[in-house]
Amino acid sequence: MKRSLLLVLSVVLLLAACGSSGHPSSFYDQPGLLPESLQTFQDELLGDANPSQVPLVQRNFFEGCMGGEKEISMLKWPRDLASACGCMYRDLVKYLEDNATEGQSAFDTYKKIDKSAYDEDSSLGQRYKSIFEECLGSV
């Protein structure tokens, strides 16, 4: 199960990491409602955060990670996937914020993840992969 989840998550996260319908300039821009298809999983995705104040980048990440309503209904363990998605987003943002530099903001690095995640030799690629594994291991 964990290997299947890892494969699904890597593909959808790479596609959804930077996608958005707006142009946020930080992780916290454009708060809004968690999409209806994900509201069932709000506890796993958000913990105690307000489901009506979810920033755009986070909403897009979750939509991509969860694969959309049709895919969610086909999953055998959707709550486990939601827990892993919530964990990955929190851990990735924390890692990026902890390692931001004067020349490269955490959000700028986040926007480049889809490129560097393919390069397992890069430190970010390695950390990105280990975040997946840690979060999947915790569900």
NORQUIZI-V813840 format. One line per field, one symbol per residue. psi: psi as a letter, one per 40 degrees, with the letter a starting at -180 (. if undefined). Layout:
psi->???
This chain:
psi->dddddddddddddddedeiieagieieeifiaihideeddeddddebeiheefhiddddddddddeeiddddeeidgdddddddddddddddddddddeiidehiddddddeddddddgediddddddddddddddde.
